[in-house]
């Protein structure tokens, strides 16, 4: 019975490791998406400020 218990525990550990790896990959992807979104938002804000010739974000300058 001991060997079967060991196999079950090993299988469970492997499943948890795969899930942890998957979560790490998903977090990395989300971090990349967030960085890309921030870059796009900044470019959009700069273009809007230049178009309107107005300081929208309150940093004291347009563009």
N, C-alpha and C positions, 0 to 999 in steps of 0.2 A: 504493500500500500504506500510505503514511503516514496518509492520512485515515481508513482503516479502523482503524488502531491507535489514533488519537486518539479515535475514536468508542467503541472498546472500553474505553479508559481512562476516558473520561467516564462511560460507563455504570457501570463499576465504582465510580467515585467517588460517583455518585448512590446506588448500592445501599448503600455504606458510610455515607453521610450519613443515609439512611433508617433504617438499623439503629441508628446512634448516637442519632437522635431517638427511636426506639422504646425504646431502653434508658433514656434520660433520662426518658421518660414513665413507664416501668415503675418506675424508682427513685422518682419522685415519688409514684406510687400506693402503693408499698410503705411509704414514709415516712409517708404519710397513714394507712395501715392500722395501722402501728406506733403512731402517736400516739393513734389511736382505741382500740387495745388497751390501751395504758398507762392511758388515762383510765378505761376500763371496769374494769381491774384495780384501780386506786386506789379507785374507787367501791365495788367489791365488797369490798375489804379493809376499807374504812371501815364498811360495813354489817355485815360479819362481826364486827369488833371491837366495834361497838355492841351487836350481838345477844349476843355472848358476854361482854361487859363485860371484855375482856382485851386487853392490848397484844400483838398478834401480830407486828408488823413491827419492834418494838424501838425505836420513836421516843419512848417515854416517855409516850405518851398513847393513849387509846382513841378511836377514831373519827376 
